[in-house]
Amino acid sequence: MAREKKIEEYDVVIIGGGAAGLTAGIYCGRARLKTIIIEKSLVGGLATYTNEIENYPGFPEGTTGLGLMELFQKQAKKFGVKFKGTDVKSVELEGEIKTVETFRTTYKAKTVIIASGGRPRITGADREEEFLYDKGISFCATCDAAANTGKKVMIIGSGDAAIEEGMFLTKFADKVYVSVIHEEGKMDCNEIAKAEALDNPKMEFIWNSVVKRFEGSEHLEKVVLKDLKSDDEIPIVVPTCFEFIGYIPNTEIFKGQIDLTERGYVLTNENKETNIEGVFAVGDVTEKFLKQVSTAVGDGAVAGVGAERYIAESEMVKTQILAKEGIVFAYDASDGKSHEMLKDIETIEEMAKGKFSVTRVDVYKSKGISNRLGIHEFPKLAIIKNGKVHAILNEEFSYNEVVNYFN
Ligand SMILES: Cc1cc2nc3c(=O)[nH]c(=O)nc-3n(C[C@H](O)[C@H](O)[C@H](O)COP(=O)(O)OP(=O)(O)OC[C@H]3O[C@@H](n4cnc5c(N)ncnc54)[C@H](O)[C@@H]3O)c2cc1C
């Protein structure tokens, strides 16, 4: 017999427990929002693959990715954030209450924060899956450089990450082979990195090549490249192959609901809001200039505060603004036209006494409430009747017109 799915209700559901999701969790938990982080694999995300993080502020001696992420999780737990280790299968994000589906549970939430990060792109060559991560195919030079001291290693790719990580590897390995898909001399990295790499005697470039297959028994032993011009095989004996050929955002489950870029990253504004009200996105899953722990942390903080404000404003609209008959004056305190209209609002306030309510909403601080009322230009006056926005008036209204709505 099929088991019935459990339903759990939260203020905030965070999808993904990497640096961005954990930080959003810390902010939401501290704001006393009922918050859960759903993580399908290791809490801490991609940063846990990094043996040493030297550029995260506050750790002058450096720290391990795992150690740093454990501290993040400890802090989130301290503020009452719950954790669930499972895969989010689908989401329904439109509307006031959002739904997040996992295998056993349906989570209902007032807001959702997408923090699902991404994963390294792989070559798709034969037998690649057998050697991923700890079996010889690595995506982290920092993690696996020391283990390759005095050995020969291979890099796939010629972008900034490939070349900079390759240069780093030359401090440990005797030889760093670099497989480049392009013609001799053409690389995807910046010019400075390119010049340094071409000058480095430990780096050997194999131009016009792609990976054909990986070979080995328990562990990787050989990478077989294909020469794109001659079709010849080029076997290279290495215990570790580092792949740096791009990154794929984990956004498959959001397609069709959330606006994504051509490459599949989530589009947000500077407040980390997506195209759907009450849905935020943070960290590596978003289109951004710099994908690092420190920027993921910044995003998480912004979305955490945004989620808190969104919930508070939704509550205010429901329990205070739509609950009573009256007008809402949405204005921008920094705008002259709004200032002129404030005098009219004072007159209306006099006329309204005991008959209907008058609420002023300054959109200079936040447009959250006006957005929910469907007011996107200012100044405007909304007539609230029967629990909804009955009409929106511009600055040319007459006092009689306003009062008549409530007679
Ligand atoms: C090899 C390597 C070295 C790096 N070195 C550094 C460094 O030295 N300094 C630095 O600042 N940054 C470094 N970075 C970058 C840094 O790790 C990332 O920018 C950061 O981890 C991004 O955090 P995030 O929370 O956005 O995403 P992630 O860390 O990717 O976390 C996303 C999480 O979401 C989970 N998830 C995805 N889909 C689902 C789903 N459907 N259901 C449930 N959970 C889901 C994933 O399992 C993952 O744990 C490095 C990255 C790599 C790969």
The ligand as an SDF file (V2000), in Angstrom:
LIG
                    3D

 53 58  0  0  0  0  0  0  0  0999 V2000
   37.1140   22.7790   -6.2300 C   0  0  0  0  0  0  0  0  0  0  0  0
   36.5660   24.0360   -5.6890 C   0  0  0  0  0  0  0  0  0  0  0  0
   37.3500   24.8720   -4.9150 C   0  0  0  0  0  0  0  0  0  0  0  0
   36.8320   26.0550   -4.3950 C   0  0  0  0  0  0  0  0  0  0  0  0
   37.6270   26.8560   -3.6210 N   0  0  0  0  0  0  0  0  0  0  0  0
   37.1020   27.9870   -3.0680 C   0  0  0  0  0  0  0  0  0  0  0  0
   37.8900   28.8060   -2.2070 C   0  0  0  0  0  0  0  0  0  0  0  0
   39.0420   28.5290   -1.9350 O   0  0  0  0  0  0  0  0  0  0  0  0
   37.3140   29.9380   -1.6840 N   0  0  0  0  0  0  0  0  0  0  0  0
   36.0110   30.2830   -1.9540 C   0  0  0  0  0  0  0  0  0  0  0  0
   35.5350   31.2790   -1.4250 O   0  0  0  0  0  0  0  0  0  0  0  0
   35.2570   29.5140   -2.7820 N   0  0  0  0  0  0  0  0  0  0  0  0
   35.7660   28.3890   -3.3440 C   0  0  0  0  0  0  0  0  0  0  0  0
   35.0050   27.6200   -4.1850 N   0  0  0  0  0  0  0  0  0  0  0  0
   33.6610   28.0900   -4.5450 C   0  0  0  0  0  0  0  0  0  0  0  0
   32.6620   27.8080   -3.4310 C   0  0  0  0  0  0  0  0  0  0  0  0
   32.7870   26.4720   -3.0070 O   0  0  0  0  0  0  0  0  0  0  0  0
   31.2530   28.0760   -3.9280 C   0  0  0  0  0  0  0  0  0  0  0  0
   31.1690   29.3780   -4.4510 O   0  0  0  0  0  0  0  0  0  0  0  0
   30.2280   27.9490   -2.8000 C   0  0  0  0  0  0  0  0  0  0  0  0
   30.3020   26.6560   -2.2720 O   0  0  0  0  0  0  0  0  0  0  0  0
   28.8160   28.2200   -3.3220 C   0  0  0  0  0  0  0  0  0  0  0  0
   27.9090   27.9520   -2.3150 O   0  0  0  0  0  0  0  0  0  0  0  0
   26.3690   27.6750   -2.6560 P   0  0  0  0  0  0  0  0  0  0  0  0
   25.6920   27.4960   -1.3560 O   0  0  0  0  0  0  0  0  0  0  0  0
   25.8550   28.6910   -3.5910 O   0  0  0  0  0  0  0  0  0  0  0  0
   26.3390   26.3250   -3.5020 O   0  0  0  0  0  0  0  0  0  0  0  0
   26.8370   24.8560   -3.1750 P   0  0  0  0  0  0  0  0  0  0  0  0
   27.9810   24.8760   -2.2490 O   0  0  0  0  0  0  0  0  0  0  0  0
   26.9860   24.2020   -4.4870 O   0  0  0  0  0  0  0  0  0  0  0  0
   25.5980   24.2070   -2.3910 O   0  0  0  0  0  0  0  0  0  0  0  0
   24.4110   23.8630   -3.0400 C   0  0  0  0  0  0  0  0  0  0  0  0
   23.8110   22.6700   -2.3260 C   0  0  0  0  0  0  0  0  0  0  0  0
   22.5070   22.4160   -2.8320 O   0  0  0  0  0  0  0  0  0  0  0  0
   22.2760   21.0320   -2.8330 C   0  0  0  0  0  0  0  0  0  0  0  0
   21.1890   20.7250   -3.7680 N   0  0  0  0  0  0  0  0  0  0  0  0
   21.1760   20.9100   -5.1050 C   0  0  0  0  0  0  0  0  0  0  0  0
   20.0010   20.5140   -5.6380 N   0  0  0  0  0  0  0  0  0  0  0  0
   19.2460   20.0650   -4.5980 C   0  0  0  0  0  0  0  0  0  0  0  0
   17.9480   19.4960   -4.5010 C   0  0  0  0  0  0  0  0  0  0  0  0
   17.1640   19.3260   -5.5810 N   0  0  0  0  0  0  0  0  0  0  0  0
   17.4740   19.1200   -3.2820 N   0  0  0  0  0  0  0  0  0  0  0  0
   18.2730   19.2930   -2.1590 C   0  0  0  0  0  0  0  0  0  0  0  0
   19.5090   19.8160   -2.1940 N   0  0  0  0  0  0  0  0  0  0  0  0
   20.0060   20.2100   -3.4000 C   0  0  0  0  0  0  0  0  0  0  0  0
   23.6110   20.4520   -3.2620 C   0  0  0  0  0  0  0  0  0  0  0  0
   23.7400   19.1070   -2.8510 O   0  0  0  0  0  0  0  0  0  0  0  0
   24.6010   21.3770   -2.5550 C   0  0  0  0  0  0  0  0  0  0  0  0
   25.0270   20.8570   -1.3290 O   0  0  0  0  0  0  0  0  0  0  0  0
   35.5070   26.4180   -4.6900 C   0  0  0  0  0  0  0  0  0  0  0  0
   34.7150   25.5730   -5.4860 C   0  0  0  0  0  0  0  0  0  0  0  0
   35.2300   24.3850   -5.9720 C   0  0  0  0  0  0  0  0  0  0  0  0
   34.3710   23.4950   -6.7980 C   0  0  0  0  0  0  0  0  0  0  0  0
  1  2  1  0
  2  3  1  0
  2 52  2  0
  3  4  2  0
  4  5  1  0
  4 50  1  0
  5  6  2  0
  6  7  1  0
  6 13  1  0
  7  8  2  0
  7  9  1  0
  9 10  1  0
 10 11  2  0
 10 12  1  0
 12 13  2  0
 13 14  1  0
 14 15  1  0
 14 50  1  0
 15 16  1  0
 16 17  1  0
 16 18  1  0
 18 19  1  0
 18 20  1  0
 20 21  1  0
 20 22  1  0
 22 23  1  0
 23 24  1  0
 24 25  2  0
 24 26  1  0
 24 27  1  0
 27 28  1  0
 28 29  2  0
 28 30  1  0
 28 31  1  0
 31 32  1  0
 32 33  1  0
 33 34  1  0
 33 48  1  0
 34 35  1  0
 35 36  1  0
 35 46  1  0
 36 37  1  0
 36 45  1  0
 37 38  2  0
 38 39  1  0
 39 40  1  0
 39 45  2  0
 40 41  1  0
 40 42  2  0
 42 43  1  0
 43 44  2  0
 44 45  1  0
 46 47  1  0
 46 48  1  0
 48 49  1  0
 50 51  2  0
 51 52  1  0
 52 53  1  0
M  END
$$$$
